Amino acid sequence: MKRTKFIKYLNTHNCGFIKHGAKHDKYRNHKKGNTTMIPRHAEIDSDLCVLICKQLDIPIPVEK
């Protein structure tokens, strides 16, 4: 999945940017308080998207 599309998906589920790391960005689910790191690659593997969604406790995206 494209990173920009995944970030928009996260934003629709109350997850937002917290801070920049060296090669990753930190995001938080503002309703539940869960945090995770997201790599700054143009393309994010679908398995990694599933893992990130589980860590943030949001639904898994369905690609179209």
mmCIF file of the N, C-alpha and C atoms, coordinates in Angstrom:
data_MODEL
# 
_entry.id   MODEL 
# 
loop_
_atom_site.group_PDB 
_atom_site.id 
_atom_site.type_symbol 
_atom_site.label_atom_id 
_atom_site.label_alt_id 
_atom_site.label_comp_id 
_atom_site.label_asym_id 
_atom_site.label_entity_id 
_atom_site.label_seq_id 
_atom_site.pdbx_PDB_ins_code 
_atom_site.Cartn_x 
_atom_site.Cartn_y 
_atom_site.Cartn_z 
_atom_site.occupancy 
_atom_site.B_iso_or_equiv 
_atom_site.pdbx_formal_charge 
_atom_site.auth_seq_id 
_atom_site.auth_comp_id 
_atom_site.auth_asym_id 
_atom_site.auth_atom_id 
_atom_site.pdbx_PDB_model_num 
ATOM 1   N N  . MET A 1 1  ? 0.845   -1.168 0.000  1.00 0.00 ? 1  MET A N  1 
ATOM 2   C CA . MET A 1 1  ? 0.000   0.000  0.000  1.00 0.00 ? 1  MET A CA 1 
ATOM 3   C C  . MET A 1 1  ? 0.896   1.238  0.000  1.00 0.00 ? 1  MET A C  1 
ATOM 4   N N  . LYS A 1 2  ? 0.498   2.236  -0.731 1.00 0.00 ? 2  LYS A N  1 
ATOM 5   C CA . LYS A 1 2  ? 1.249   3.485  -0.746 1.00 0.00 ? 2  LYS A CA 1 
ATOM 6   C C  . LYS A 1 2  ? 1.203   4.121  0.642  1.00 0.00 ? 2  LYS A C  1 
ATOM 7   N N  . ARG A 1 3  ? 2.309   4.695  1.049  1.00 0.00 ? 3  ARG A N  1 
ATOM 8   C CA . ARG A 1 3  ? 2.407   5.281  2.385  1.00 0.00 ? 3  ARG A CA 1 
ATOM 9   C C  . ARG A 1 3  ? 1.396   6.407  2.567  1.00 0.00 ? 3  ARG A C  1 
ATOM 10  N N  . THR A 1 4  ? 1.243   7.259  1.560  1.00 0.00 ? 4  THR A N  1 
ATOM 11  C CA . THR A 1 4  ? 0.318   8.382  1.687  1.00 0.00 ? 4  THR A CA 1 
ATOM 12  C C  . THR A 1 4  ? -1.119  7.900  1.878  1.00 0.00 ? 4  THR A C  1 
ATOM 13  N N  . LYS A 1 5  ? -1.487  6.844  1.169  1.00 0.00 ? 5  LYS A N  1 
ATOM 14  C CA . LYS A 1 5  ? -2.831  6.286  1.304  1.00 0.00 ? 5  LYS A CA 1 
ATOM 15  C C  . LYS A 1 5  ? -3.018  5.680  2.697  1.00 0.00 ? 5  LYS A C  1 
ATOM 16  N N  . PHE A 1 6  ? -1.991  5.012  3.203  1.00 0.00 ? 6  PHE A N  1 
ATOM 17  C CA . PHE A 1 6  ? -2.053  4.397  4.527  1.00 0.00 ? 6  PHE A CA 1 
ATOM 18  C C  . PHE A 1 6  ? -2.150  5.462  5.620  1.00 0.00 ? 6  PHE A C  1 
ATOM 19  N N  . ILE A 1 7  ? -1.415  6.554  5.470  1.00 0.00 ? 7  ILE A N  1 
ATOM 20  C CA . ILE A 1 7  ? -1.464  7.652  6.452  1.00 0.00 ? 7  ILE A CA 1 
ATOM 21  C C  . ILE A 1 7  ? -2.865  8.260  6.478  1.00 0.00 ? 7  ILE A C  1 
ATOM 22  N N  . LYS A 1 8  ? -3.477  8.441  5.322  1.00 0.00 ? 8  LYS A N  1 
ATOM 23  C CA . LYS A 1 8  ? -4.851  8.959  5.272  1.00 0.00 ? 8  LYS A CA 1 
ATOM 24  C C  . LYS A 1 8  ? -5.807  8.002  5.964  1.00 0.00 ? 8  LYS A C  1 
ATOM 25  N N  . TYR A 1 9  ? -5.588  6.703  5.778  1.00 0.00 ? 9  TYR A N  1 
ATOM 26  C CA . TYR A 1 9  ? -6.410  5.692  6.443  1.00 0.00 ? 9  TYR A CA 1 
ATOM 27  C C  . TYR A 1 9  ? -6.266  5.809  7.960  1.00 0.00 ? 9  TYR A C  1 
ATOM 28  N N  . LEU A 1 10 ? -5.038  5.980  8.438  1.00 0.00 ? 10 LEU A N  1 
ATOM 29  C CA . LEU A 1 10 ? -4.801  6.121  9.871  1.00 0.00 ? 10 LEU A CA 1 
ATOM 30  C C  . LEU A 1 10 ? -5.499  7.364  10.421 1.00 0.00 ? 10 LEU A C  1 
ATOM 31  N N  . ASN A 1 11 ? -5.425  8.463  9.671  1.00 0.00 ? 11 ASN A N  1 
ATOM 32  C CA . ASN A 1 11 ? -6.045  9.706  10.119 1.00 0.00 ? 11 ASN A CA 1 
ATOM 33  C C  . ASN A 1 11 ? -7.563  9.576  10.233 1.00 0.00 ? 11 ASN A C  1 
ATOM 34  N N  . THR A 1 12 ? -8.186  8.781  9.368  1.00 0.00 ? 12 THR A N  1 
ATOM 35  C CA . THR A 1 12 ? -9.639  8.594  9.449  1.00 0.00 ? 12 THR A CA 1 
ATOM 36  C C  . THR A 1 12 ? -10.039 7.756  10.651 1.00 0.00 ? 12 THR A C  1 
ATOM 37  N N  . HIS A 1 13 ? -9.082  7.053  11.249 1.00 0.00 ? 13 HIS A N  1 
ATOM 38  C CA . HIS A 1 13 ? -9.354  6.222  12.424 1.00 0.00 ? 13 HIS A CA 1 
ATOM 39  C C  . HIS A 1 13 ? -8.739  6.819  13.696 1.00 0.00 ? 13 HIS A C  1 
ATOM 40  N N  . ASN A 1 14 ? -8.687  8.152  13.752 1.00 0.00 ? 14 ASN A N  1 
ATOM 41  C CA . ASN A 1 14 ? -8.227  8.882  14.942 1.00 0.00 ? 14 ASN A CA 1 
ATOM 42  C C  . ASN A 1 14 ? -6.786  8.592  15.331 1.00 0.00 ? 14 ASN A C  1 
ATOM 43  N N  . CYS A 1 15 ? -5.945  8.300  14.353 1.00 0.00 ? 15 CYS A N  1 
ATOM 44  C CA . CYS A 1 15 ? -4.523  8.093  14.608 1.00 0.00 ? 15 CYS A CA 1 
ATOM 45  C C  . CYS A 1 15 ? -3.768  9.253  13.985 1.00 0.00 ? 15 CYS A C  1 
ATOM 46  N N  . GLY A 1 16 ? -2.856  9.843  14.740 1.00 0.00 ? 16 GLY A N  1 
ATOM 47  C CA . GLY A 1 16 ? -2.140  11.001 14.237 1.00 0.00 ? 16 GLY A CA 1 
ATOM 48  C C  . GLY A 1 16 ? -0.659  10.945 14.510 1.00 0.00 ? 16 GLY A C  1 
ATOM 49  N N  . PHE A 1 17 ? 0.036   11.801 13.785 1.00 0.00 ? 17 PHE A N  1 
ATOM 50  C CA . PHE A 1 17 ? 1.488   11.928 13.867 1.00 0.00 ? 17 PHE A CA 1 
ATOM 51  C C  . PHE A 1 17 ? 1.885   12.488 15.224 1.00 0.00 ? 17 PHE A C  1 
ATOM 52  N N  . ILE A 1 18 ? 2.948   11.907 15.810 1.00 0.00 ? 18 ILE A N  1 
ATOM 53  C CA . ILE A 1 18 ? 3.477   12.383 17.084 1.00 0.00 ? 18 ILE A CA 1 
ATOM 54  C C  . ILE A 1 18 ? 4.850   13.036 16.888 1.00 0.00 ? 18 ILE A C  1 
ATOM 55  N N  . LYS A 1 19 ? 5.805   12.284 16.302 1.00 0.00 ? 19 LYS A N  1 
ATOM 56  C CA . LYS A 1 19 ? 7.140   12.848 16.100 1.00 0.00 ? 19 LYS A CA 1 
ATOM 57  C C  . LYS A 1 19 ? 7.905   12.061 15.047 1.00 0.00 ? 19 LYS A C  1 
ATOM 58  N N  . HIS A 1 20 ? 8.969   12.688 14.527 1.00 0.00 ? 20 HIS A N  1 
ATOM 59  C CA . HIS A 1 20 ? 9.855   12.054 13.561 1.00 0.00 ? 20 HIS A CA 1 
ATOM 60  C C  . HIS A 1 20 ? 10.955  11.302 14.293 1.00 0.00 ? 20 HIS A C  1 
ATOM 61  N N  . GLY A 1 21 ? 11.289  10.120 13.779 1.00 0.00 ? 21 GLY A N  1 
ATOM 62  C CA . GLY A 1 21 ? 12.456  9.397  14.240 1.00 0.00 ? 21 GLY A CA 1 
ATOM 63  C C  . GLY A 1 21 ? 13.516  9.493  13.156 1.00 0.00 ? 21 GLY A C  1 
ATOM 64  N N  . ALA A 1 22 ? 14.562  8.701  13.243 1.00 0.00 ? 22 ALA A N  1 
ATOM 65  C CA . ALA A 1 22 ? 15.621  8.728  12.237 1.00 0.00 ? 22 ALA A CA 1 
ATOM 66  C C  . ALA A 1 22 ? 15.113  8.227  10.888 1.00 0.00 ? 22 ALA A C  1 
ATOM 67  N N  . LYS A 1 23 ? 14.403  7.096  10.894 1.00 0.00 ? 23 LYS A N  1 
ATOM 68  C CA . LYS A 1 23 ? 13.891  6.523  9.646  1.00 0.00 ? 23 LYS A CA 1 
ATOM 69  C C  . LYS A 1 23 ? 12.417  6.178  9.726  1.00 0.00 ? 23 LYS A C  1 
ATOM 70  N N  . HIS A 1 24 ? 11.786  6.486  10.850 1.00 0.00 ? 24 HIS A N  1 
ATOM 71  C CA . HIS A 1 24 ? 10.383  6.170  11.059 1.00 0.00 ? 24 HIS A CA 1 
ATOM 72  C C  . HIS A 1 24 ? 9.666   7.368  11.674 1.00 0.00 ? 24 HIS A C  1 
ATOM 73  N N  . ASP A 1 25 ? 8.341   7.366  11.573 1.00 0.00 ? 25 ASP A N  1 
ATOM 74  C CA . ASP A 1 25 ? 7.516   8.372  12.229 1.00 0.00 ? 25 ASP A CA 1 
ATOM 75  C C  . ASP A 1 25 ? 6.665   7.677  13.280 1.00 0.00 ? 25 ASP A C  1 
ATOM 76  N N  . LYS A 1 26 ? 6.452   8.356  14.388 1.00 0.00 ? 26 LYS A N  1 
ATOM 77  C CA . LYS A 1 26 ? 5.660   7.792  15.473 1.00 0.00 ? 26 LYS A CA 1 
ATOM 78  C C  . LYS A 1 26 ? 4.219   8.288  15.347 1.00 0.00 ? 26 LYS A C  1 
ATOM 79  N N  . TYR A 1 27 ? 3.280   7.348  15.405 1.00 0.00 ? 27 TYR A N  1 
ATOM 80  C CA . TYR A 1 27 ? 1.856   7.658  15.320 1.00 0.00 ? 27 TYR A CA 1 
ATOM 81  C C  . TYR A 1 27 ? 1.145   7.123  16.550 1.00 0.00 ? 27 TYR A C  1 
ATOM 82  N N  . ARG A 1 28 ? 0.048   7.799  16.943 1.00 0.00 ? 28 ARG A N  1 
ATOM 83  C CA . ARG A 1 28 ? -0.713  7.407  18.128 1.00 0.00 ? 28 ARG A CA 1 
ATOM 84  C C  . ARG A 1 28 ? -2.198  7.343  17.794 1.00 0.00 ? 28 ARG A C  1 
ATOM 85  N N  . ASN A 1 29 ? -2.858  6.332  18.362 1.00 0.00 ? 29 ASN A N  1 
ATOM 86  C CA . ASN A 1 29 ? -4.306  6.258  18.336 1.00 0.00 ? 29 ASN A CA 1 
ATOM 87  C C  . ASN A 1 29 ? -4.778  7.145  19.479 1.00 0.00 ? 29 ASN A C  1 
ATOM 88  N N  . HIS A 1 30 ? -5.353  8.295  19.154 1.00 0.00 ? 30 HIS A N  1 
ATOM 89  C CA . HIS A 1 30 ? -5.689  9.291  20.172 1.00 0.00 ? 30 HIS A CA 1 
ATOM 90  C C  . HIS A 1 30 ? -6.831  8.855  21.081 1.00 0.00 ? 30 HIS A C  1 
ATOM 91  N N  . LYS A 1 31 ? -7.663  7.929  20.646 1.00 0.00 ? 31 LYS A N  1 
ATOM 92  C CA . LYS A 1 31 ? -8.761  7.458  21.495 1.00 0.00 ? 31 LYS A CA 1 
ATOM 93  C C  . LYS A 1 31 ? -8.284  6.427  22.511 1.00 0.00 ? 31 LYS A C  1 
ATOM 94  N N  . LYS A 1 32 ? -7.371  5.543  22.089 1.00 0.00 ? 32 LYS A N  1 
ATOM 95  C CA . LYS A 1 32 ? -6.960  4.433  22.950 1.00 0.00 ? 32 LYS A CA 1 
ATOM 96  C C  . LYS A 1 32 ? -5.563  4.586  23.529 1.00 0.00 ? 32 LYS A C  1 
ATOM 97  N N  . GLY A 1 33 ? -4.766  5.506  22.980 1.00 0.00 ? 33 GLY A N  1 
ATOM 98  C CA . GLY A 1 33 ? -3.438  5.758  23.514 1.00 0.00 ? 33 GLY A CA 1 
ATOM 99  C C  . GLY A 1 33 ? -2.336  4.855  22.977 1.00 0.00 ? 33 GLY A C  1 
ATOM 100 N N  . ASN A 1 34 ? -2.651  3.919  22.083 1.00 0.00 ? 34 ASN A N  1 
ATOM 101 C CA . ASN A 1 34 ? -1.633  3.024  21.528 1.00 0.00 ? 34 ASN A CA 1 
ATOM 102 C C  . ASN A 1 34 ? -0.718  3.801  20.571 1.00 0.00 ? 34 ASN A C  1 
ATOM 103 N N  . THR A 1 35 ? 0.570   3.450  20.558 1.00 0.00 ? 35 THR A N  1 
ATOM 104 C CA . THR A 1 35 ? 1.520   4.093  19.656 1.00 0.00 ? 35 THR A CA 1 
ATOM 105 C C  . THR A 1 35 ? 2.279   3.043  18.865 1.00 0.00 ? 35 THR A C  1 
ATOM 106 N N  . THR A 1 36 ? 2.801   3.452  17.707 1.00 0.00 ? 36 THR A N  1 
ATOM 107 C CA . THR A 1 36 ? 3.635   2.583  16.876 1.00 0.00 ? 36 THR A CA 1 
ATOM 108 C C  . THR A 1 36 ? 4.490   3.435  15.958 1.00 0.00 ? 36 THR A C  1 
ATOM 109 N N  . MET A 1 37 ? 5.463   2.799  15.342 1.00 0.00 ? 37 MET A N  1 
ATOM 110 C CA . MET A 1 37 ? 6.348   3.472  14.400 1.00 0.00 ? 37 MET A CA 1 
ATOM 111 C C  . MET A 1 37 ? 6.002   3.038  12.974 1.00 0.00 ? 37 MET A C  1 
ATOM 112 N N  . ILE A 1 38 ? 6.040   4.000  12.041 1.00 0.00 ? 38 ILE A N  1 
ATOM 113 C CA . ILE A 1 38 ? 5.735   3.724  10.640 1.00 0.00 ? 38 ILE A CA 1 
ATOM 114 C C  . ILE A 1 38 ? 6.945   4.130  9.803  1.00 0.00 ? 38 ILE A C  1 
ATOM 115 N N  . PRO A 1 39 ? 7.465   3.211  8.972  1.00 0.00 ? 39 PRO A N  1 
ATOM 116 C CA . PRO A 1 39 ? 8.649   3.531  8.168  1.00 0.00 ? 39 PRO A CA 1 
ATOM 117 C C  . PRO A 1 39 ? 8.330   4.578  7.106  1.00 0.00 ? 39 PRO A C  1 
ATOM 118 N N  . ARG A 1 40 ? 9.351   5.321  6.706  1.00 0.00 ? 40 ARG A N  1 
ATOM 119 C CA . ARG A 1 40 ? 9.182   6.336  5.669  1.00 0.00 ? 40 ARG A CA 1 
ATOM 120 C C  . ARG A 1 40 ? 9.561   5.799  4.296  1.00 0.00 ? 40 ARG A C  1 
ATOM 121 N N  . HIS A 1 41 ? 8.930   4.700  3.891  1.00 0.00 ? 41 HIS A N  1 
ATOM 122 C CA . HIS A 1 41 ? 9.124   4.140  2.562  1.00 0.00 ? 41 HIS A CA 1 
ATOM 123 C C  . HIS A 1 41 ? 7.940   4.547  1.705  1.00 0.00 ? 41 HIS A C  1 
ATOM 124 N N  . ALA A 1 42 ? 8.126   4.651  0.402  1.00 0.00 ? 42 ALA A N  1 
ATOM 125 C CA . ALA A 1 42 ? 7.021   5.018  -0.494 1.00 0.00 ? 42 ALA A CA 1 
ATOM 126 C C  . ALA A 1 42 ? 5.945   3.944  -0.489 1.00 0.00 ? 42 ALA A C  1 
ATOM 127 N N  . GLU A 1 43 ? 6.367   2.696  -0.370 1.00 0.00 ? 43 GLU A N  1 
ATOM 128 C CA . GLU A 1 43 ? 5.449   1.552  -0.381 1.00 0.00 ? 43 GLU A CA 1 
ATOM 129 C C  . GLU A 1 43 ? 5.624   0.787  0.933  1.00 0.00 ? 43 GLU A C  1 
ATOM 130 N N  . ILE A 1 44 ? 4.500   0.485  1.592  1.00 0.00 ? 44 ILE A N  1 
ATOM 131 C CA . ILE A 1 44 ? 4.536   -0.282 2.845  1.00 0.00 ? 44 ILE A CA 1 
ATOM 132 C C  . ILE A 1 44 ? 3.903   -1.635 2.574  1.00 0.00 ? 44 ILE A C  1 
ATOM 133 N N  . ASP A 1 45 ? 4.592   -2.700 2.944  1.00 0.00 ? 45 ASP A N  1 
ATOM 134 C CA . ASP A 1 45 ? 4.129   -4.062 2.726  1.00 0.00 ? 45 ASP A CA 1 
ATOM 135 C C  . ASP A 1 45 ? 2.782   -4.281 3.420  1.00 0.00 ? 45 ASP A C  1 
ATOM 136 N N  . SER A 1 46 ? 1.914   -5.053 2.797  1.00 0.00 ? 46 SER A N  1 
ATOM 137 C CA . SER A 1 46 ? 0.566   -5.273 3.343  1.00 0.00 ? 46 SER A CA 1 
ATOM 138 C C  . SER A 1 46 ? 0.620   -5.978 4.703  1.00 0.00 ? 46 SER A C  1 
ATOM 139 N N  . ASP A 1 47 ? 1.581   -6.879 4.906  1.00 0.00 ? 47 ASP A N  1 
ATOM 140 C CA . ASP A 1 47 ? 1.715   -7.544 6.210  1.00 0.00 ? 47 ASP A CA 1 
ATOM 141 C C  . ASP A 1 47 ? 2.093   -6.546 7.297  1.00 0.00 ? 47 ASP A C  1 
ATOM 142 N N  . LEU A 1 48 ? 2.923   -5.578 6.952  1.00 0.00 ? 48 LEU A N  1 
ATOM 143 C CA . LEU A 1 48 ? 3.310   -4.547 7.907  1.00 0.00 ? 48 LEU A CA 1 
ATOM 144 C C  . LEU A 1 48 ? 2.120   -3.632 8.216  1.00 0.00 ? 48 LEU A C  1 
ATOM 145 N N  . CYS A 1 49 ? 1.301   -3.330 7.211  1.00 0.00 ? 49 CYS A N  1 
ATOM 146 C CA . CYS A 1 49 ? 0.089   -2.528 7.438  1.00 0.00 ? 49 CYS A CA 1 
ATOM 147 C C  . CYS A 1 49 ? -0.837  -3.225 8.426  1.00 0.00 ? 49 CYS A C  1 
ATOM 148 N N  . VAL A 1 50 ? -0.984  -4.537 8.284  1.00 0.00 ? 50 VAL A N  1 
ATOM 149 C CA . VAL A 1 50 ? -1.828  -5.314 9.196  1.00 0.00 ? 50 VAL A CA 1 
ATOM 150 C C  . VAL A 1 50 ? -1.262  -5.245 10.605 1.00 0.00 ? 50 VAL A C  1 
ATOM 151 N N  . LEU A 1 51 ? 0.043   -5.408 10.750 1.00 0.00 ? 51 LEU A N  1 
ATOM 152 C CA . LEU A 1 51 ? 0.692   -5.355 12.061 1.00 0.00 ? 51 LEU A CA 1 
ATOM 153 C C  . LEU A 1 51 ? 0.517   -3.982 12.713 1.00 0.00 ? 51 LEU A C  1 
ATOM 154 N N  . ILE A 1 52 ? 0.703   -2.920 11.940 1.00 0.00 ? 52 ILE A N  1 
ATOM 155 C CA . ILE A 1 52 ? 0.555   -1.560 12.461 1.00 0.00 ? 52 ILE A CA 1 
ATOM 156 C C  . ILE A 1 52 ? -0.879  -1.331 12.930 1.00 0.00 ? 52 ILE A C  1 
ATOM 157 N N  . CYS A 1 53 ? -1.850  -1.780 12.154 1.00 0.00 ? 53 CYS A N  1 
ATOM 158 C CA . CYS A 1 53 ? -3.259  -1.619 12.534 1.00 0.00 ? 53 CYS A CA 1 
ATOM 159 C C  . CYS A 1 53 ? -3.581  -2.383 13.815 1.00 0.00 ? 53 CYS A C  1 
ATOM 160 N N  . LYS A 1 54 ? -3.007  -3.563 13.966 1.00 0.00 ? 54 LYS A N  1 
ATOM 161 C CA . LYS A 1 54 ? -3.215  -4.328 15.197 1.00 0.00 ? 54 LYS A CA 1 
ATOM 162 C C  . LYS A 1 54 ? -2.597  -3.606 16.391 1.00 0.00 ? 54 LYS A C  1 
ATOM 163 N N  . GLN A 1 55 ? -1.416  -3.024 16.199 1.00 0.00 ? 55 GLN A N  1 
ATOM 164 C CA . GLN A 1 55 ? -0.751  -2.296 17.276 1.00 0.00 ? 55 GLN A CA 1 
ATOM 165 C C  . GLN A 1 55 ? -1.546  -1.060 17.683 1.00 0.00 ? 55 GLN A C  1 
ATOM 166 N N  . LEU A 1 56 ? -2.179  -0.402 16.707 1.00 0.00 ? 56 LEU A N  1 
ATOM 167 C CA . LEU A 1 56 ? -2.977  0.785  16.999 1.00 0.00 ? 56 LEU A CA 1 
ATOM 168 C C  . LEU A 1 56 ? -4.414  0.454  17.370 1.00 0.00 ? 56 LEU A C  1 
ATOM 169 N N  . ASP A 1 57 ? -4.773  -0.829 17.261 1.00 0.00 ? 57 ASP A N  1 
ATOM 170 C CA . ASP A 1 57 ? -6.117  -1.312 17.604 1.00 0.00 ? 57 ASP A CA 1 
ATOM 171 C C  . ASP A 1 57 ? -7.187  -0.633 16.748 1.00 0.00 ? 57 ASP A C  1 
ATOM 172 N N  . ILE A 1 58 ? -6.962  -0.673 15.409 1.00 0.00 ? 58 ILE A N  1 
ATOM 173 C CA . ILE A 1 58 ? -7.945  -0.165 14.443 1.00 0.00 ? 58 ILE A CA 1 
ATOM 174 C C  . ILE A 1 58 ? -8.225  -1.270 13.422 1.00 0.00 ? 58 ILE A C  1 
ATOM 175 N N  . PRO A 1 59 ? -9.313  -1.145 12.648 1.00 0.00 ? 59 PRO A N  1 
ATOM 176 C CA . PRO A 1 59 ? -9.617  -2.165 11.632 1.00 0.00 ? 59 PRO A CA 1 
ATOM 177 C C  . PRO A 1 59 ? -8.530  -2.261 10.571 1.00 0.00 ? 59 PRO A C  1 
ATOM 178 N N  . ILE A 1 60 ? -8.366  -3.435 10.014 1.00 0.00 ? 60 ILE A N  1 
ATOM 179 C CA . ILE A 1 60 ? -7.370  -3.674 8.968  1.00 0.00 ? 60 ILE A CA 1 
ATOM 180 C C  . ILE A 1 60 ? -7.907  -3.145 7.646  1.00 0.00 ? 60 ILE A C  1 
ATOM 181 N N  . PRO A 1 61 ? -7.085  -2.371 6.895  1.00 0.00 ? 61 PRO A N  1 
ATOM 182 C CA . PRO A 1 61 ? -7.580  -1.794 5.637  1.00 0.00 ? 61 PRO A CA 1 
ATOM 183 C C  . PRO A 1 61 ? -7.797  -2.848 4.562  1.00 0.00 ? 61 PRO A C  1 
ATOM 184 N N  . VAL A 1 62 ? -8.797  -2.622 3.739  1.00 0.00 ? 62 VAL A N  1 
ATOM 185 C CA . VAL A 1 62 ? -9.090  -3.488 2.608  1.00 0.00 ? 62 VAL A CA 1 
ATOM 186 C C  . VAL A 1 62 ? -8.686  -2.724 1.354  1.00 0.00 ? 62 VAL A C  1 
ATOM 187 N N  . GLU A 1 63 ? -7.638  -3.191 0.669  1.00 0.00 ? 63 GLU A N  1 
ATOM 188 C CA . GLU A 1 63 ? -7.169  -2.509 -0.534 1.00 0.00 ? 63 GLU A CA 1 
ATOM 189 C C  . GLU A 1 63 ? -8.093  -2.773 -1.699 1.00 0.00 ? 63 GLU A C  1 
ATOM 190 N N  . LYS A 1 64 ? -8.274  -1.729 -2.522 1.00 0.00 ? 64 LYS A N  1 
ATOM 191 C CA . LYS A 1 64 ? -9.104  -1.860 -3.727 1.00 0.00 ? 64 LYS A CA 1 
ATOM 192 C C  . LYS A 1 64 ? -8.291  -1.517 -4.928 1.00 0.00 ? 64 LYS A C  1 
# 
